């Protein structure tokens, strides 16, 4: 399915499971905060929810580990 959309799946190296940690964490937060308890009538509804959450996660969701900033604010602070 990914190749149909021009996406190439890849992983860095064998036995480097730590590479997966950021994505596992993101999906865990998404499921807890935006997925569980929801009913999506269409695939489009689900993808819209994921798109909304990605924006929310990066622009509105304050994170303690980032000095109570959003990821975008934290990145701009370094610039």
VOMI-566977 format. One record per residue: chain; residue in one letter; x, y, z of N, C-alpha, C in turn; residue number from 1. Coordinates in Angstrom, 2 decimals, padded with zeros to 5 digits. Example, Ala and Ser with C-alpha at 12.3 -4.5 7.8 and 13.67 -1.06 7.14 Angstrom:
BEGIN
kette=A rest=A n_u=013.19 n_v=-005.69 n_w=007.80 ca_u=012.30 ca_v=-004.50 ca_w=007.80 c_u=013.20 c_v=-003.30 c_w=007.80 nr=1
kette=A rest=S n_u=012.85 n_v=-002.25 n_w=007.08 ca_u=013.67 ca_v=-001.06 ca_w=007.14 c_u=012.90 c_v=000.03 c_w=007.87 nr=2
This chain:
BEGIN
kette=A rest=X n_u=000.81 n_v=-001.19 n_w=000.00 ca_u=000.00 ca_v=000.00 ca_w=000.00 c_u=000.86 c_v=001.26 c_w=000.00 nr=1
kette=A rest=X n_u=001.98 n_v=001.24 n_w=000.71 ca_u=002.80 ca_v=002.44 ca_w=000.75 c_u=003.40 c_v=002.77 c_w=-000.61 nr=2
kette=A rest=X n_u=003.78 n_v=001.75 n_w=-001.36 ca_u=004.37 ca_v=002.01 ca_w=-002.68 c_u=003.37 c_v=002.63 c_w=-003.64 nr=3
kette=A rest=X n_u=002.09 n_v=002.32 n_w=-003.46 ca_u=001.05 ca_v=002.92 ca_w=-004.30 c_u=001.00 c_v=004.43 c_w=-004.12 nr=4
kette=A rest=X n_u=001.42 n_v=004.91 n_w=-002.95 ca_u=001.39 ca_v=006.34 ca_w=-002.63 c_u=002.77 c_v=006.98 c_w=-002.73 nr=5
kette=A rest=X n_u=003.74 n_v=006.25 n_w=-003.27 ca_u=005.08 ca_v=006.80 ca_w=-003.45 c_u=005.89 c_v=006.89 c_w=-002.18 nr=6
kette=A rest=X n_u=005.55 n_v=006.07 n_w=-001.18 ca_u=006.26 ca_v=006.08 ca_w=000.10 c_u=007.17 c_v=004.87 c_w=000.17 nr=7
kette=A rest=X n_u=008.40 n_v=005.09 n_w=000.59 ca_u=009.35 ca_v=004.00 ca_w=000.76 c_u=009.51 c_v=003.71 c_w=002.24 nr=8
kette=A rest=X n_u=009.26 n_v=002.47 n_w=002.61 ca_u=009.46 ca_v=002.08 ca_w=004.01 c_u=010.93 c_v=001.80 c_w=004.24 nr=9
kette=A rest=X n_u=011.42 n_v=002.24 n_w=005.39 ca_u=012.82 ca_v=001.96 ca_w=005.69 c_u=013.04 c_v=001.96 c_w=007.20 nr=10
kette=A rest=X n_u=014.07 n_v=001.30 n_w=007.59 ca_u=014.52 ca_v=001.31 ca_w=008.98 c_u=016.02 c_v=001.51 c_w=008.92 nr=11
kette=A rest=X n_u=016.58 n_v=002.02 n_w=009.99 ca_u=018.00 ca_v=002.33 ca_w=009.93 c_u=018.86 c_v=001.07 c_w=009.91 nr=12
kette=A rest=X n_u=018.93 n_v=000.37 n_w=011.01 ca_u=019.76 ca_v=-000.83 ca_w=011.05 c_u=019.06 c_v=-001.90 c_w=011.86 nr=13
kette=A rest=X n_u=019.41 n_v=-003.12 n_w=011.61 ca_u=018.86 ca_v=-004.25 ca_w=012.36 c_u=019.29 c_v=-004.13 c_w=013.81 nr=14
kette=A rest=X n_u=018.41 n_v=-004.52 n_w=014.71 ca_u=018.67 ca_v=-004.51 ca_w=016.16 c_u=018.79 c_v=-003.12 c_w=016.75 nr=15
kette=A rest=X n_u=018.23 n_v=-002.11 n_w=016.11 ca_u=018.25 ca_v=-000.76 ca_w=016.66 c_u=016.81 c_v=-000.33 c_w=016.97 nr=16
kette=A rest=X n_u=016.19 n_v=-001.01 n_w=017.90 ca_u=014.78 ca_v=-000.76 ca_w=018.20 c_u=014.53 c_v=000.64 c_w=018.76 nr=17
kette=A rest=X n_u=015.57 n_v=001.28 n_w=019.30 ca_u=015.40 ca_v=002.62 ca_w=019.84 c_u=014.96 c_v=003.61 c_w=018.76 nr=18
kette=A rest=X n_u=015.26 n_v=003.31 n_w=017.50 ca_u=014.84 ca_v=004.18 ca_w=016.40 c_u=013.32 c_v=004.28 c_w=016.31 nr=19
kette=A rest=X n_u=012.63 n_v=003.29 n_w=016.79 ca_u=011.18 ca_v=003.24 ca_w=016.72 c_u=010.50 c_v=004.02 c_w=017.86 nr=20
kette=A rest=X n_u=011.23 n_v=004.32 n_w=018.91 ca_u=010.65 ca_v=004.90 ca_w=020.12 c_u=009.87 c_v=006.19 c_w=019.88 nr=21
kette=A rest=X n_u=010.37 n_v=007.16 n_w=019.12 ca_u=009.59 ca_v=008.39 ca_w=018.93 c_u=008.23 c_v=008.15 c_w=018.26 nr=22
kette=A rest=X n_u=008.18 n_v=007.28 n_w=017.27 ca_u=006.90 ca_v=007.01 ca_w=016.59 c_u=005.96 c_v=006.21 c_w=017.49 nr=23
kette=A rest=X n_u=006.51 n_v=005.25 n_w=018.22 ca_u=005.68 ca_v=004.49 ca_w=019.15 c_u=005.07 c_v=005.43 c_w=020.19 nr=24
kette=A rest=X n_u=005.85 n_v=006.37 n_w=020.66 ca_u=005.35 ca_v=007.34 ca_w=021.65 c_u=004.26 c_v=008.21 c_w=021.04 nr=25
kette=A rest=X n_u=004.48 n_v=008.71 n_w=019.83 ca_u=003.48 ca_v=009.54 ca_w=019.17 c_u=002.15 c_v=008.81 c_w=019.03 nr=26
kette=A rest=X n_u=002.20 n_v=007.57 n_w=018.49 ca_u=000.95 ca_v=006.82 ca_w=018.26 c_u=000.27 c_v=006.47 c_w=019.57 nr=27
kette=A rest=X n_u=001.04 n_v=006.24 n_w=020.61 ca_u=000.46 ca_v=005.98 ca_w=021.92 c_u=-000.31 c_v=007.20 c_w=022.41 nr=28
kette=A rest=X n_u=000.29 n_v=008.38 n_w=022.27 ca_u=-000.40 ca_v=009.62 ca_w=022.66 c_u=-001.64 c_v=009.84 c_w=021.81 nr=29
kette=A rest=X n_u=-001.51 n_v=009.62 n_w=020.50 ca_u=-002.67 ca_v=009.80 ca_w=019.61 c_u=-003.84 c_v=008.91 c_w=020.05 nr=30
kette=A rest=X n_u=-003.54 n_v=007.64 n_w=020.28 ca_u=-004.61 ca_v=006.71 ca_w=020.66 c_u=-005.27 c_v=007.14 c_w=021.96 nr=31
kette=A rest=X n_u=-004.47 n_v=007.53 n_w=022.95 ca_u=-005.03 ca_v=007.94 ca_w=024.24 c_u=-005.82 c_v=009.24 c_w=024.15 nr=32
kette=A rest=X n_u=-005.35 n_v=010.18 n_w=023.34 ca_u=-005.93 ca_v=011.52 ca_w=023.35 c_u=-006.94 c_v=011.79 c_w=022.24 nr=33
kette=A rest=X n_u=-006.94 n_v=010.99 n_w=021.17 ca_u=-007.82 ca_v=011.32 ca_w=020.05 c_u=-008.50 c_v=010.13 c_w=019.38 nr=34
kette=A rest=X n_u=-008.09 n_v=008.92 n_w=019.69 ca_u=-008.62 ca_v=007.76 ca_w=018.97 c_u=-009.60 c_v=006.95 c_w=019.81 nr=35
kette=A rest=X n_u=-009.17 n_v=006.54 n_w=021.00 ca_u=-010.04 ca_v=005.70 ca_w=021.83 c_u=-011.33 c_v=006.43 c_w=022.14 nr=36
kette=A rest=X n_u=-012.43 n_v=005.72 n_w=022.02 ca_u=-013.74 ca_v=006.29 ca_w=022.30 c_u=-014.36 c_v=007.00 c_w=021.11 nr=37
kette=A rest=X n_u=-013.65 n_v=007.06 n_w=020.00 ca_u=-014.16 ca_v=007.71 ca_w=018.79 c_u=-014.65 c_v=006.64 c_w=017.81 nr=38
kette=A rest=X n_u=-015.60 n_v=007.03 n_w=016.99 ca_u=-016.07 ca_v=006.15 ca_w=015.92 c_u=-015.87 c_v=006.90 c_w=014.62 nr=39
kette=A rest=X n_u=-015.10 n_v=006.32 n_w=013.71 ca_u=-014.83 ca_v=006.95 ca_w=012.43 c_u=-015.66 c_v=006.25 c_w=011.37 nr=40
kette=A rest=X n_u=-016.56 n_v=006.98 n_w=010.75 ca_u=-017.46 ca_v=006.40 ca_w=009.76 c_u=-016.74 c_v=006.07 c_w=008.46 nr=41
kette=A rest=X n_u=-015.72 n_v=006.87 n_w=008.14 ca_u=-015.00 ca_v=006.67 ca_w=006.88 c_u=-013.50 c_v=006.71 c_w=007.13 nr=42
kette=A rest=X n_u=-012.76 n_v=006.23 n_w=006.17 ca_u=-011.31 ca_v=006.31 ca_w=006.21 c_u=-010.88 c_v=007.78 c_w=006.23 nr=43
kette=A rest=X n_u=-011.59 n_v=008.61 n_w=005.49 ca_u=-011.30 ca_v=010.05 ca_w=005.46 c_u=-011.46 c_v=010.67 c_w=006.84 nr=44
kette=A rest=X n_u=-012.46 n_v=010.25 n_w=007.61 ca_u=-012.63 ca_v=010.75 ca_w=008.97 c_u=-011.42 c_v=010.39 c_w=009.83 nr=45
kette=A rest=X n_u=-010.93 n_v=009.17 n_w=009.68 ca_u=-009.76 ca_v=008.75 ca_w=010.43 c_u=-008.52 c_v=009.54 c_w=010.02 nr=46
kette=A rest=X n_u=-008.29 n_v=009.69 n_w=008.72 ca_u=-007.10 ca_v=010.43 ca_w=008.29 c_u=-007.19 c_v=011.91 c_w=008.69 nr=47
kette=A rest=X n_u=-008.39 n_v=012.46 n_w=008.69 ca_u=-008.56 ca_v=013.85 ca_w=009.15 c_u=-008.22 c_v=013.97 c_w=010.63 nr=48
kette=A rest=X n_u=-008.60 n_v=012.97 n_w=011.41 ca_u=-008.28 ca_v=012.95 ca_w=012.83 c_u=-006.78 c_v=012.90 c_w=013.05 nr=49
kette=A rest=X n_u=-006.09 n_v=012.07 n_w=012.28 ca_u=-004.63 ca_v=011.97 ca_w=012.40 c_u=-003.99 c_v=013.29 c_w=011.98 nr=50
kette=A rest=X n_u=-004.45 n_v=013.88 n_w=010.88 ca_u=-003.91 ca_v=015.18 ca_w=010.44 c_u=-004.11 c_v=016.24 c_w=011.52 nr=51
kette=A rest=X n_u=-005.31 n_v=016.29 n_w=012.08 ca_u=-005.60 ca_v=017.26 ca_w=013.14 c_u=-004.66 c_v=017.05 c_w=014.31 nr=52
kette=A rest=X n_u=-004.47 n_v=015.79 n_w=014.72 ca_u=-003.65 ca_v=015.50 ca_w=015.89 c_u=-002.18 c_v=015.85 c_w=015.65 nr=53
kette=A rest=X n_u=-001.68 n_v=015.60 n_w=014.45 ca_u=-000.29 ca_v=015.97 ca_w=014.14 c_u=-000.11 c_v=017.48 c_w=014.32 nr=54
kette=A rest=X n_u=-001.06 n_v=018.26 n_w=013.82 ca_u=-000.97 ca_v=019.71 ca_w=014.00 c_u=-001.08 c_v=020.07 c_w=015.48 nr=55
kette=A rest=X n_u=-002.04 n_v=019.49 n_w=016.16 ca_u=-002.21 ca_v=019.75 ca_w=017.60 c_u=-000.95 c_v=019.39 c_w=018.37 nr=56
kette=A rest=X n_u=-000.39 n_v=018.22 n_w=018.09 ca_u=000.79 ca_v=017.74 ca_w=018.80 c_u=001.97 c_v=018.69 c_w=018.62 nr=57
kette=A rest=X n_u=002.15 n_v=019.21 n_w=017.43 ca_u=003.30 ca_v=020.07 ca_w=017.15 c_u=003.10 c_v=021.54 c_w=017.49 nr=58
kette=A rest=X n_u=001.86 n_v=022.03 n_w=017.46 ca_u=001.62 ca_v=023.46 ca_w=017.62 c_u=000.88 c_v=023.85 c_w=018.89 nr=59
kette=A rest=X n_u=000.18 n_v=022.93 n_w=019.53 ca_u=-000.65 ca_v=023.30 ca_w=020.67 c_u=-000.41 c_v=022.47 c_w=021.93 nr=60
kette=A rest=X n_u=000.16 n_v=021.33 n_w=021.82 ca_u=000.33 ca_v=020.41 ca_w=022.95 c_u=001.62 c_v=020.72 c_w=023.68 nr=61
kette=A rest=X n_u=001.51 n_v=021.40 n_w=024.82 ca_u=002.67 ca_v=021.75 ca_w=025.62 c_u=003.25 c_v=020.50 c_w=026.27 nr=62
kette=A rest=X n_u=004.58 n_v=020.41 n_w=026.28 ca_u=005.24 ca_v=019.22 ca_w=026.80 c_u=006.24 c_v=019.60 c_w=027.88 nr=63
kette=A rest=X n_u=006.11 n_v=018.96 n_w=029.01 ca_u=006.98 ca_v=019.22 ca_w=030.15 c_u=008.44 c_v=019.02 c_w=029.79 nr=64
kette=A rest=X n_u=008.75 n_v=017.96 n_w=029.05 ca_u=010.14 ca_v=017.67 ca_w=028.72 c_u=010.75 c_v=018.71 c_w=027.78 nr=65
kette=A rest=X n_u=009.92 n_v=019.57 n_w=027.21 ca_u=010.40 ca_v=020.64 ca_w=026.34 c_u=010.25 c_v=022.00 c_w=027.04 nr=66
kette=A rest=X n_u=010.40 n_v=022.01 n_w=028.35 ca_u=010.28 ca_v=023.23 ca_w=029.16 c_u=008.91 c_v=023.88 c_w=029.01 nr=67
kette=A rest=X n_u=007.89 n_v=023.06 n_w=028.95 ca_u=006.50 ca_v=023.50 ca_w=028.83 c_u=006.24 c_v=024.31 c_w=027.56 nr=68
kette=A rest=X n_u=006.92 n_v=023.94 n_w=026.48 ca_u=006.71 ca_v=024.54 ca_w=025.18 c_u=006.14 c_v=023.49 c_w=024.24 nr=69
kette=A rest=X n_u=005.57 n_v=023.93 n_w=023.13 ca_u=005.18 ca_v=022.97 ca_w=022.10 c_u=006.44 c_v=022.60 c_w=021.31 nr=70
kette=A rest=X n_u=006.42 n_v=021.50 n_w=020.57 ca_u=007.61 ca_v=021.16 ca_w=019.78 c_u=008.04 c_v=022.27 c_w=018.82 nr=71
kette=A rest=X n_u=007.09 n_v=022.95 n_w=018.19 ca_u=007.43 ca_v=024.03 ca_w=017.26 c_u=008.08 c_v=025.19 c_w=018.02 nr=72
kette=A rest=X n_u=007.52 n_v=025.57 n_w=019.15 ca_u=008.11 ca_v=026.64 ca_w=019.95 c_u=009.52 c_v=026.27 c_w=020.40 nr=73
kette=A rest=X n_u=009.69 n_v=025.04 n_w=020.79 ca_u=011.00 ca_v=024.57 ca_w=021.25 c_u=012.03 c_v=024.64 c_w=020.13 nr=74
kette=A rest=X n_u=011.65 n_v=024.22 n_w=018.92 ca_u=012.57 ca_v=024.27 ca_w=017.78 c_u=012.90 c_v=025.71 c_w=017.40 nr=75
kette=A rest=X n_u=011.93 n_v=026.62 n_w=017.44 ca_u=012.17 ca_v=028.01 ca_w=017.10 c_u=013.06 c_v=028.69 c_w=018.13 nr=76
kette=A rest=X n_u=013.00 n_v=028.22 n_w=019.34 ca_u=013.83 ca_v=028.78 ca_w=020.42 c_u=015.32 c_v=028.55 c_w=020.11 nr=77
kette=A rest=X n_u=015.63 n_v=027.44 n_w=019.49 ca_u=017.03 ca_v=027.11 ca_w=019.19 c_u=017.55 c_v=027.91 c_w=018.00 nr=78
kette=A rest=X n_u=016.67 n_v=028.48 n_w=017.21 ca_u=017.11 ca_v=029.20 ca_w=016.00 c_u=017.68 c_v=030.55 c_w=016.31 nr=79
